[in-house]
Amino acid sequence: MNEKVDDWFKHLAEPQRRRLTELQTPILGMDTRFVEEIEWAQPCYSINGLVCYLQNAKKHVTIGFQ
């Protein structure tokens, strides 16, 4: 896990924090090669290039794929 990403999650309001954490856990569990970092002010997950990202919004959350 990445300290900057952990900090990003700590500042989220509920229920977005819970929902995004529920997405983060399986992403990191899928492949140990995933690099987790903050890019474009959101958590991004890459293996030799961007694979997906998590995004917070007021009333929803988004998982985007490259």
Secondary structure, 3 states (H helix, E strand, C coil): CCHHHHHHHHCCCCCHHHHHHHHHHHHHHHCCCCEEEEECCEEEEECCCEEEEEEECCCCEEEEEC
